[in-house]
Amino acid sequence: MSTSTTLAQTQQELISEFALFSDWQDRYEHLIELGKDLPLIAPENKTDDNLVRGCQSRVWLHAAPQNGLVHFTADSDAMITKGIVALLVRVFNDRTPEEIIGASTEFIDTIGLRAHLSPNRANGLSAMIDQMKRYALAYSAKS
């Protein structure tokens, strides 16, 4: 495995990070900071085909197989949404398709994210997760 931390460890790191902030204003700011560190999608992958359906904002999500792992890049035109996709990329990036497909996303509820999103953003969050799992499913079928 190329990553030193497991998917579960990465989720636990995020839970610990968000626990450092006592209020949601600070947590949103942390999300925005995560978005600034997002490995950006290549301009040629910012296509309609890579737009996540069901998101209020425009979110591009690209996946490519690399050495048996799924490599994600993404971008969004909205700061909080970009932070949300960055959080998901941090968890799912460079994992095996099986890890992604079988991963629990309970950490999102543990940090309270879903509860603090508007219904449209919560739907977008689910759409992003679904899209990442669909990519993983497609790559697992090919291997």
C-alpha positions in Angstrom: 0.0 0.0 0.0 1.4 3.4 -1.0 -0.3 5.3 1.8 0.9 5.0 5.4 -2.5 5.5 7.0 -5.5 3.3 6.5 -8.9 4.7 5.4 -10.2 4.3 8.9 -7.2 6.1 10.3 -7.7 9.0 7.9 -11.3 9.2 9.0 -10.3 9.2 12.7 -7.7 12.0 11.9 -10.5 14.1 10.5 -12.8 13.4 13.5 -10.0 14.6 15.8 -9.3 17.7 13.7 -12.9 18.8 13.7 -13.1 18.1 17.5 -10.5 20.8 18.0 -13.1 23.4 16.9 -15.9 24.2 19.4 -18.3 26.0 17.0 -19.4 25.5 13.5 -18.1 28.8 12.2 -14.6 27.5 13.0 -15.4 24.1 11.5 -16.6 25.8 8.2 -13.4 27.8 8.1 -11.4 24.5 8.5 -13.4 23.0 5.6 -12.5 26.1 3.5 -8.8 25.5 4.4 -9.1 21.9 3.4 -10.5 23.1 0.1 -7.4 25.2 -0.5 -5.2 22.1 -0.2 -7.2 20.1 -2.7 -5.1 18.6 -5.4 -6.7 20.4 -8.3 -8.3 18.7 -11.3 -6.5 19.1 -14.6 -8.3 21.7 -16.8 -8.9 19.0 -19.4 -10.8 17.0 -16.8 -13.1 19.9 -15.9 -15.8 18.6 -18.3 -19.6 18.2 -18.1 -18.9 14.4 -17.9 -17.1 15.0 -14.6 -19.7 17.2 -13.0 -21.3 15.6 -10.0 -25.1 15.5 -10.6 -27.2 16.5 -7.6 -24.9 19.2 -6.3 -26.2 22.8 -6.0 -22.7 24.1 -6.8 -20.6 22.9 -9.7 -18.3 20.1 -8.5 -16.0 18.3 -10.9 -14.7 14.9 -9.8 -12.2 12.9 -11.8 -11.0 9.5 -11.0 -8.2 7.5 -12.7 -6.7 4.1 -11.9 -3.1 4.1 -10.7 -1.3 0.9 -9.8 -4.5 -0.8 -8.6 -5.6 2.3 -6.6 -8.2 5.0 -7.5 -6.7 8.5 -7.8 -9.1 11.4 -7.4 -8.8 15.0 -8.3 -11.7 17.5 -7.9 -12.7 21.2 -7.8 -15.7 23.3 -7.1 -16.8 26.8 -7.7 -18.1 27.2 -4.1 -15.7 27.4 -1.1 -17.5 25.2 1.4 -18.4 22.6 -1.3 -14.7 22.6 -2.3 -13.9 21.9 1.3 -16.4 19.0 1.4 -15.0 17.4 -1.7 -11.5 17.9 -0.4 -12.4 16.1 2.8 -13.8 13.2 0.7 -10.7 13.1 -1.6 -8.5 13.0 1.5 -10.4 9.9 2.8 -10.8 8.0 -0.5 -7.8 9.1 -2.6 -5.3 6.4 -3.6 -7.3 3.5 -2.1 -8.2 0.2 -3.6 -11.6 0.1 -5.3 -12.7 -2.5 -2.6 -11.7 -0.1 0.2 -13.7 2.7 -1.3 -16.8 0.6 -2.0 -16.7 -1.0 1.5 -16.0 2.2 3.4 -18.3 3.6 6.0 -19.0 7.3 5.8 -20.1 7.5 9.4 -17.2 9.9 10.2 -19.3 12.6 8.4 -22.1 12.2 10.9 -19.5 11.9 13.8 -18.1 15.3 13.0 -21.6 16.6 12.6 -21.1 17.8 9.0 -24.3 16.4 7.5 -26.4 17.9 10.3 -24.9 21.4 9.7 -25.5 21.4 5.9 -28.5 22.8 4.1 -30.6 20.0 2.6 -29.2 20.9 -0.9 -25.6 20.7 0.3 -26.4 17.4 2.2 -27.8 16.0 -1.1 -24.6 17.2 -2.9 -22.5 15.5 -0.2 -24.3 12.2 -0.8 -24.0 12.6 -4.6 -20.2 13.1 -4.2 -19.9 9.9 -2.1 -22.1 8.0 -4.6 -20.0 9.2 -7.5 -16.7 8.2 -5.8 -18.1 4.7 -5.0 -19.4 4.4 -8.6 -15.9 5.1 -10.0 -14.4 2.6 -7.6 -17.0 0.0 -8.7 -16.2 0.6 -12.3 -12.4 0.2 -11.7 -13.0 -3.0 -9.6 -15.0 -4.5 -12.5 -12.1 -3.7 -14.9 -9.4 -5.3 -12.8 
